[in-house]
Amino acid sequence: MTKPEVEFQPGPPPAELVIQDLLVGDGEEAQPGDTVEVHYVGVDFESGEEFDSSWNRGESISFPLRGLIKGWQDGIPGMRIGGRRQLTIPPDQAYGPAGSGHRLSGRTLVFVIDLLDVK
Protein backbone atom coordinates (compact mmCIF):
# COMPACT_ATOMS: atom_id res chain seq x y z
CA MET A 1 0.00 0.00 0.00
CA THR A 2 1.02 3.60 -0.45
CA LYS A 3 0.35 6.65 1.67
CA PRO A 4 -3.30 7.67 1.24
CA GLU A 5 -4.53 11.06 0.14
CA VAL A 6 -7.17 12.31 2.55
CA GLU A 7 -10.07 13.83 0.63
CA PHE A 8 -11.47 17.18 1.76
CA GLN A 9 -14.98 16.78 3.15
CA PRO A 10 -17.41 19.62 2.39
CA GLY A 11 -19.95 20.86 4.91
CA PRO A 12 -19.87 21.19 8.67
CA PRO A 13 -17.91 18.70 10.79
CA PRO A 14 -19.98 15.75 12.01
CA ALA A 15 -21.13 15.61 15.63
CA GLU A 16 -20.66 11.83 15.79
CA LEU A 17 -17.86 9.45 14.84
CA VAL A 18 -18.04 8.61 11.10
CA ILE A 19 -16.53 5.27 10.03
CA GLN A 20 -15.95 4.65 6.33
CA ASP A 21 -14.24 1.55 4.94
CA LEU A 22 -12.12 2.54 1.93
CA LEU A 23 -10.85 -1.02 1.49
CA VAL A 24 -12.16 -4.05 3.38
CA GLY A 25 -9.40 -6.40 4.47
CA ASP A 26 -9.63 -10.18 4.50
CA GLY A 27 -7.48 -10.90 7.55
CA GLU A 28 -8.19 -11.22 11.25
CA GLU A 29 -10.70 -8.76 12.71
CA ALA A 30 -9.58 -6.23 15.33
CA GLN A 31 -11.38 -6.49 18.68
CA PRO A 32 -11.72 -3.92 21.48
CA GLY A 33 -8.65 -4.12 23.70
CA ASP A 34 -6.37 -5.57 21.00
CA THR A 35 -2.96 -4.16 20.18
CA VAL A 36 -2.97 -3.04 16.56
CA GLU A 37 -0.16 -2.36 14.11
CA VAL A 38 -1.13 0.43 11.74
CA HIS A 39 0.01 2.96 9.19
CA TYR A 40 -2.02 6.17 9.39
CA VAL A 41 -2.39 9.75 8.25
CA GLY A 42 -4.17 12.38 10.35
CA VAL A 43 -5.51 15.66 9.01
CA ASP A 44 -7.52 18.54 10.43
CA PHE A 45 -11.11 18.34 9.13
CA GLU A 46 -11.50 22.07 8.52
CA SER A 47 -8.09 23.03 7.10
CA GLY A 48 -7.18 19.68 5.52
CA GLU A 49 -3.66 20.13 6.95
CA GLU A 50 -1.80 16.97 7.88
CA PHE A 51 -0.73 16.93 11.54
CA ASP A 52 0.68 13.41 11.86
CA SER A 53 1.61 10.46 9.66
CA SER A 54 3.38 7.18 10.34
CA TRP A 55 4.13 7.12 6.58
CA ASN A 56 6.36 10.19 6.96
CA ARG A 57 8.40 8.35 9.62
CA GLY A 58 8.83 5.41 7.25
CA GLU A 59 7.54 2.80 9.66
CA SER A 60 4.28 1.48 11.02
CA ILE A 61 3.42 1.76 14.71
CA SER A 62 1.77 -0.56 17.25
CA PHE A 63 -0.68 0.66 19.89
CA PRO A 64 -2.90 -0.97 22.49
CA LEU A 65 -6.37 0.27 21.50
CA ARG A 66 -7.33 1.03 25.10
CA GLY A 67 -4.56 3.65 25.25
CA LEU A 68 -5.82 5.63 22.26
CA ILE A 69 -8.38 8.38 21.76
CA LYS A 70 -12.01 7.22 21.95
CA GLY A 71 -12.52 7.64 18.19
CA TRP A 72 -9.83 5.01 17.54
CA GLN A 73 -11.09 2.74 20.35
CA ASP A 74 -14.57 2.80 18.79
CA GLY A 75 -13.55 3.06 15.12
CA ILE A 76 -10.95 0.31 14.68
CA PRO A 77 -12.71 -2.77 16.15
CA GLY A 78 -14.42 -4.69 13.36
CA MET A 79 -11.74 -3.66 10.88
CA ARG A 80 -9.85 -6.53 9.23
CA ILE A 81 -6.11 -6.87 8.58
CA GLY A 82 -5.36 -5.56 5.10
CA GLY A 83 -8.13 -2.98 5.30
CA ARG A 84 -8.05 0.81 5.03
CA ARG A 85 -10.58 2.83 7.04
CA GLN A 86 -11.29 6.52 7.36
CA LEU A 87 -12.40 7.85 10.74
CA THR A 88 -13.82 11.35 11.10
CA ILE A 89 -13.64 12.08 14.82
CA PRO A 90 -15.37 14.98 16.63
CA PRO A 91 -13.45 16.74 19.44
CA ASP A 92 -15.28 14.91 22.26
CA GLN A 93 -13.91 11.60 20.91
CA ALA A 94 -10.47 13.02 20.08
CA TYR A 95 -8.59 15.50 22.30
CA GLY A 96 -11.53 17.23 23.98
CA PRO A 97 -12.95 20.73 23.67
CA ALA A 98 -10.86 23.76 22.79
CA GLY A 99 -8.59 24.72 25.68
CA SER A 100 -8.12 21.15 26.94
CA GLY A 101 -4.35 21.48 26.77
CA HIS A 102 -3.60 19.47 23.63
CA ARG A 103 -2.65 21.26 20.40
CA LEU A 104 -5.53 19.47 18.65
CA SER A 105 -8.15 20.22 21.34
CA GLY A 106 -11.41 21.45 19.84
CA ARG A 107 -10.55 20.09 16.38
CA THR A 108 -12.44 17.50 14.34
CA LEU A 109 -9.84 15.05 13.05
CA VAL A 110 -9.78 12.75 10.02
CA PHE A 111 -7.57 9.66 10.07
CA VAL A 112 -6.99 7.15 7.29
CA ILE A 113 -5.77 3.96 8.93
CA ASP A 114 -4.29 0.84 7.33
CA LEU A 115 -4.56 -2.18 9.65
CA LEU A 116 -1.41 -4.29 9.27
CA ASP A 117 -1.64 -6.68 12.24
CA VAL A 118 -3.60 -7.50 15.38
CA LYS A 119 -2.06 -8.93 18.56
Protein Blocks (a to p, Z undefined) as FASTA:
>chain_A
ZZddddddedjddfbdcdddfbdcfbdcddehiacddddddddfklopafbdfklnopac
dddfklmcfklmmmmgopaghiacdddddfklmnopehilpakgoiacddddddfbdZZ
